[in-house]
Amino acid sequence: MKKHQILSLFLVLILFSCHQKQLEISSNTYSEFQKKGQEISNLAQSILLANVGQAIQKGGTEYAVEFCNLNAFSIIDSLNHSNKCTISRVSNKNRNPKNALKNKQEEILWELFEGNVKADTILQTSKKLVYYKRIHIALPACLKCHGIRDADINLPTQKKLQKLYPNDLATGYDLNDFRGLWKIEFDAN
């Protein structure tokens, strides 16, 4: 890991300790849950992308927007149960209000990831181990719903987004832009 990433992660831990009591994570626990977090976030990402791809093939991007609105949380919820964790996504430009940054800690963490932090990380609170990993606009197909309005996102898709997500902030991205964070919570017991 590069020096600036180590320094950034160190700063994350310091900043979080100012906001809540942090417990020390052993290196074995950190490695174990980092691996679990990577596996679960990769699985969640691949399942969501596969389902969205199928929805686009079936009925275009407007259908895919509606599919995500109706099914994304149930897909993630099934992964929660099978992996004994709570998976969510957070962003400062959320589409679904449930994916907004929830507190000052997440706002600080967001700023660090938006800046120099490129590596995933785990934080421990008194009750949870929380894994965070960057989400990027990885495929050109993502731009059909998250790109630039009137350039990448066609008018019917814009109308569907407006109908289902009237306060949508999740547009205006280019390929490879930082879009959000996977947040996976594990019980600390």
Secondary structure by P-SEA (a helix, b strand, c coil): ccaaaaaaaaaaaaaaaaccccccccaaaaaaaaaaaaaaaaaaaaaaaaaaaaaaaaccaaaaaaaaaccaaaaaaaaaaaaccccccccccccccccccccaaaaaaaaaaaccccccccccccccbbbbbbbcccccccccccccccccccaaaaaaaaaacccccccccccccccccbbbbcccc
